[in-house]
Amino acid sequence: MASGDPHGTELGALNAIAASVSSESTSLSVLDDWDESDRAKVNPIVGQAGVAANAGTSSASTIRTVEATDSLLNTTATNIETFTNTIWIGNGKKSTSITDDGDLRTVDTDAEAIALDPTANTTGAANVGYTRNFMLRWIIKLIQGWRTQAIPAGEAHLGSIGGNTFSLAVTQTTNASAYEAGDAVGGKITITNAMRVSGGTGVLQSIDLIDKGNQKAAMELLIFNADPTAATITDDAAFVYSTDISKQIARIPIVAADYVTLNSIATVSLGGLGRIVKASGSANLFAAIVTTGTPTYISTTDIIITFGILQD
């Protein structure tokens, strides 16, 4: 080709274009063949061609997901927890049990969530780490368990505000003979469950007495914290403390001026006594009525006494 020939210059340019198009055609043919068997290969993981597909054991080609934070939330939990029966933990182990197996890597039942502590893992490693999602799930299970648990009988009760009131009326068995000063009027009185619990405390707040014989005799009401088994408390017989004086915790005097007679029946109503009482060995209190007068009652049911107690 002669020097300076314009056709030669054009031909050279065309040859250069043809070579470039051939190279690009090869690259474009790869794109044209892309499908599930021949996908575009990228390198999101340094040193690895492509990434692992589907689920399974992690490898060098498994993409990691990390949580960006300035503070380390968990020193051992490096896997993402799923809300299924499988709970992944930091060392790569997992628990797939769906029974109450004592392994808190999976909270299987309310009972397991309530009974066990996530730091006391009975079947896993001693230093297992837990993700935040797991701990939230454990707390939710714990709350659900509390919500369904019945409060058993006993002192573990909620919402007790103020005292409980207690009232007991007792009819003393008397006789129609004349009593002497110092005699017991009727036998020993057992105030059953006067306190809310064994050894409990309360306030003897009121005493009401009915005297159907209208004798208006002066009396002493004696209160004991335990059964005065050594004392002599026999109707129409002299009252004797013996060794039970230490059991007496209150004395309530009833004088003649305390009586009011209506329809030929005498009554006494003593309120605001405020006597603090405490049972010993049971929830019961005990009492005795000792007359300081000389009444003669008409029937065996002339004396009725009612105790009013505020229980703690």
Phi, psi and omega per residue, in radians:
M1 nan 2.268 -3.045
A2 -1.210 2.480 3.094
S3 -1.072 2.372 3.113
G4 1.522 0.055 -3.126
D5 -1.312 2.086 -3.104
P6 -1.131 -0.526 3.127
H7 -1.163 -0.581 3.107
G8 -1.126 -0.710 3.122
T9 -1.096 -0.747 -3.133
E10 -1.159 -0.675 -3.141
L11 -1.122 -0.678 3.114
G12 -1.093 -0.697 3.139
A13 -1.152 -0.685 3.134
L14 -1.138 -0.675 3.113
N15 -1.102 -0.661 3.131
A16 -1.169 -0.703 3.121
I17 -1.137 -0.728 -3.129
A18 -1.070 -0.697 3.125
A19 -1.139 -0.710 3.137
S20 -1.157 -0.748 3.135
V21 -1.097 -0.658 3.138
S22 -1.087 -0.730 3.137
S23 -1.157 -0.735 -3.139
E24 -1.202 -0.578 3.121
S25 -1.086 -0.673 3.115
T26 -1.104 -0.747 3.138
S27 -1.170 -0.722 -3.127
L28 -1.172 -0.523 3.131
S29 -1.168 -0.536 3.072
V30 -1.141 -0.793 3.107
L31 -1.064 -0.658 -3.107
D32 -1.144 -0.462 -3.089
D33 -1.606 0.006 -3.097
W34 -1.112 2.233 2.992
D35 -2.753 -2.882 -3.097
E36 -1.075 -0.449 -3.126
S37 -1.591 -0.237 -3.105
D38 -2.549 1.335 -3.103
R39 -1.563 2.866 3.093
A40 -1.128 2.192 -3.098
K41 -1.658 2.054 3.075
V42 -2.012 3.055 -3.040
N43 -2.286 1.229 3.136
P44 -1.255 -0.351 3.107
I45 -1.918 2.211 -3.091
V46 -1.005 2.220 3.085
G47 1.432 0.029 -3.127
Q48 -2.138 2.368 3.091
A49 -1.602 1.843 -3.128
G50 1.472 -3.117 -3.130
V51 -2.241 2.782 -3.133
A52 -1.214 2.458 -3.132
A53 -1.729 2.713 3.038
N54 1.074 -2.939 -3.124
A55 -1.686 2.877 3.124
G56 2.617 -2.929 -3.141
T57 -1.160 2.326 3.142
S58 -1.195 2.592 -3.136
S59 -2.483 -2.987 -3.124
A60 -1.124 -0.418 -3.107
S61 -1.695 0.240 3.097
T62 -1.555 2.240 3.132
I63 -1.278 2.314 3.093
R64 -1.671 2.509 3.031
T65 -2.009 2.197 -3.125
V66 -2.083 2.756 3.115
E67 -1.785 2.071 -3.113
A68 -1.365 2.060 3.128
T69 -2.735 2.672 3.115
D70 -1.412 -0.281 3.131
S71 -2.107 2.447 -3.118
L72 -1.340 2.048 -3.062
L73 -1.400 -0.595 -3.114
N74 -2.627 2.175 -3.026
T75 -1.343 -0.283 -3.079
T76 -2.121 -0.409 -3.068
A77 -1.413 1.894 -3.102
T78 -2.026 -0.057 3.130
N79 -1.834 2.689 3.106
I80 -1.438 2.208 -3.136
E81 -1.403 2.488 3.067
T82 -1.907 2.596 3.138
F83 -1.512 1.108 3.082
T84 -2.268 -2.946 3.095
N85 -1.287 -0.132 3.107
T86 -1.818 2.171 3.117
I87 -2.007 2.035 3.132
W88 -1.474 2.491 3.107
I89 -2.159 3.060 -2.920
G90 -1.083 -0.513 -3.085
N91 -1.568 0.197 3.071
G92 1.545 -0.128 3.108
K93 -1.393 2.884 3.091
K94 -2.568 2.768 3.067
S95 -2.074 2.202 -3.137
T96 -1.951 0.111 -3.128
S97 -1.195 2.455 3.071
I98 -2.041 0.421 3.055
T99 -1.975 2.937 3.120
D100 -1.328 1.461 -2.991
D101 -1.769 0.075 3.137
G102 1.351 0.071 -3.138
D103 -1.810 1.881 -3.054
L104 -1.420 0.133 2.936
R105 -1.149 -0.414 2.929
T106 -2.230 2.055 3.055
V107 -1.418 1.803 -2.983
D108 -1.564 -0.669 -3.056
T109 -2.394 2.835 3.046
D110 -1.024 -0.708 -3.107
A111 -1.069 -0.692 3.139
E112 -1.185 -0.676 3.134
A113 -1.152 -0.608 -3.114
I114 -1.354 -0.717 -2.956
A115 -1.395 -0.497 -2.974
L116 -2.009 2.774 3.113
D117 -1.852 2.392 -3.108
P118 -1.102 -0.291 3.107
T119 -1.519 -0.178 -3.131
A120 -1.892 1.220 -3.066
N121 -1.430 2.074 -3.016
T122 -1.503 -0.313 -3.087
T123 -2.140 -0.220 3.139
G124 -1.723 -2.988 3.120
A125 -1.177 2.656 -3.085
A126 -1.174 -0.500 -3.079
N127 -1.985 0.722 -3.133
V128 -1.167 2.434 3.070
G129 -1.722 2.623 -3.089
Y130 -2.154 2.443 3.099
T131 -1.364 2.872 3.105
R132 -1.077 -0.700 -3.141
N133 -1.065 -0.697 3.112
F134 -1.102 -0.792 -3.112
M135 -1.094 -0.680 3.086
L136 -1.087 -0.745 -3.141
R137 -1.115 -0.705 3.126
W138 -1.114 -0.750 3.141
I139 -1.118 -0.727 3.130
I140 -1.095 -0.756 3.097
K141 -1.061 -0.699 -3.138
L142 -1.104 -0.786 3.134
I143 -1.120 -0.723 3.110
Q144 -1.068 -0.659 3.112
G145 -1.151 -0.741 3.091
W146 -1.043 -0.715 -3.070
R147 -1.111 -0.521 -3.073
T148 -1.715 -0.073 -3.099
Q149 -1.480 2.279 3.072
A150 -1.394 2.472 3.099
I151 -1.369 2.101 -3.098
P152 -1.253 2.826 3.088
A153 -1.126 2.487 -3.140
G154 2.532 -2.806 -3.099
E155 -1.568 -0.063 3.113
A156 -1.460 1.192 -3.102
H157 -1.990 2.788 -3.087
L158 -2.016 2.564 2.962
G159 1.319 0.399 3.107
S160 -1.419 1.920 -3.084
I161 -2.095 2.174 3.137
G162 1.417 -3.127 -3.095
G163 -1.659 2.915 3.038
N164 -1.734 2.523 3.115
T165 -1.702 2.549 -3.111
F166 -2.407 2.380 3.110
S167 -2.453 2.368 3.128
L168 -2.473 2.190 3.083
A169 -1.800 2.308 -3.105
V170 -2.217 2.283 3.040
T171 -1.697 2.040 3.130
Q172 -1.398 2.448 3.082
T173 -1.518 1.953 -3.124
T174 -1.990 -3.099 3.074
N175 -2.343 2.999 -3.054
A176 -1.567 0.101 3.108
S177 -1.460 2.851 3.116
A178 -1.298 2.366 3.088
Y179 -1.632 2.668 3.048
E180 -1.890 2.744 3.100
A181 -1.026 2.305 -3.109
G182 1.686 -0.087 3.109
D183 -1.391 2.609 2.993
A184 -1.353 2.402 3.080
V185 -1.761 1.786 -3.009
G186 1.396 3.082 -3.124
G187 -1.588 -2.889 -3.135
K188 -1.138 2.428 3.131
I189 -1.837 2.230 3.019
T190 -1.800 2.059 3.108
I191 -1.657 1.500 -3.025
T192 -1.163 2.303 3.129
N193 0.978 0.662 3.071
A194 -1.091 -0.582 3.068
M195 -1.783 2.706 -3.079
R196 -1.188 -0.592 -3.135
V197 -2.374 2.883 3.092
S198 -1.058 2.278 -3.108
G199 1.290 0.213 -3.074
G200 -1.305 2.998 -3.134
T201 -2.091 2.882 3.124
G202 -3.033 -2.954 -3.129
V203 -2.266 2.115 2.997
L204 -1.332 1.840 -2.954
Q205 -1.705 -0.557 -3.061
S206 -2.621 2.690 3.037
I207 -2.352 2.249 3.032
D208 -2.142 2.299 -3.103
L209 -2.251 2.374 3.075
I210 -1.988 2.217 3.102
D211 -2.043 1.621 -3.079
K212 -1.213 -0.314 3.069
G213 -1.477 -0.087 3.100
N214 0.974 0.705 -3.120
Q215 -1.469 -0.480 3.094
K216 0.940 0.731 -3.113
A217 -1.368 2.469 3.017
A218 -1.191 2.461 -3.074
M219 -2.478 2.817 2.971
E220 -2.088 2.167 3.070
L221 -1.738 2.056 -3.089
L222 -1.849 2.299 -3.122
I223 -1.978 2.316 -3.124
F224 -2.083 2.546 -3.130
N225 -1.478 -0.244 3.107
A226 -2.553 2.948 -3.071
D227 -1.102 2.071 3.125
P228 -1.420 1.221 -3.025
T229 -1.161 -0.447 -3.112
A230 -1.472 -0.323 -3.090
A231 -1.326 2.726 3.035
T232 -1.746 1.904 3.130
I233 -2.232 1.443 -3.090
T234 -2.166 2.317 -3.094
D235 -0.944 2.337 3.075
D236 1.059 0.502 3.059
A237 -2.289 2.717 -3.103
A238 -1.052 2.294 3.093
F239 -1.346 2.370 3.125
V240 -2.327 2.230 3.100
Y241 -1.206 -0.735 -2.955
S242 1.023 -2.184 -3.099
T243 -1.716 0.211 -3.034
D244 -1.731 0.198 3.134
I245 -1.066 -0.528 -3.122
S246 -1.219 -0.268 3.129
K247 -1.489 -0.209 -3.121
Q248 -1.296 2.239 -3.114
I249 -2.091 -0.136 3.106
A250 -2.798 2.597 3.038
R251 -2.337 2.142 -3.114
I252 -1.993 1.911 3.114
P253 -1.380 2.446 3.035
I254 -2.126 2.036 -3.088
V255 -1.877 2.906 -3.080
A256 -1.014 -0.605 -3.100
A257 -1.204 -0.256 3.132
D258 -1.341 -0.261 -3.060
Y259 -1.466 2.547 2.962
V260 -2.238 2.282 -3.121
T261 -1.798 2.188 3.036
L262 -2.338 2.269 3.122
N263 0.972 0.669 3.096
S264 1.161 0.327 3.083
I265 -2.144 2.234 -3.138
A266 -1.597 2.425 3.116
T267 -2.341 2.666 3.067
V268 -2.238 2.379 3.072
S269 -2.352 1.867 -3.139
L270 -1.923 2.013 3.133
G271 -2.054 2.957 3.116
G272 1.106 0.557 -3.101
L273 -1.163 -0.736 3.081
G274 1.074 0.572 -3.136
R275 -1.532 2.048 3.126
I276 -1.292 2.246 -3.115
V277 -2.254 2.647 3.135
K278 -2.511 2.232 3.118
A279 -1.353 2.804 3.116
S280 -2.348 2.056 3.082
G281 1.455 -0.122 3.098
S282 -2.857 -3.032 3.061
A283 -1.691 0.085 -3.056
N284 -1.645 2.630 2.893
L285 -2.021 2.898 -3.114
F286 -2.339 2.710 -3.076
A287 -2.564 2.790 3.039
A288 -2.484 2.498 3.055
I289 -1.880 2.125 -3.140
V290 -2.092 2.127 -3.139
T291 -1.445 2.527 3.000
T292 -1.917 0.149 3.089
G293 -1.982 -2.771 -3.134
T294 -2.342 1.098 -3.089
P295 -1.305 2.745 2.968
T296 -2.272 1.861 -3.050
Y297 -1.451 2.775 -3.039
I298 -1.534 -0.734 -3.081
S299 -2.286 3.066 -3.124
T300 -1.396 -0.066 -3.111
T301 -2.158 0.545 -3.076
D302 -1.248 -0.529 -3.021
I303 -1.848 2.101 3.041
I304 -2.180 2.234 -3.133
I305 -2.175 2.386 -3.127
T306 -2.105 2.257 3.133
F307 -1.772 2.315 3.053
G308 -2.030 2.052 -3.028
I309 -2.221 2.425 2.982
L310 -1.727 2.051 -3.083
Q311 -1.598 2.429 3.053
D312 -1.372 nan nan
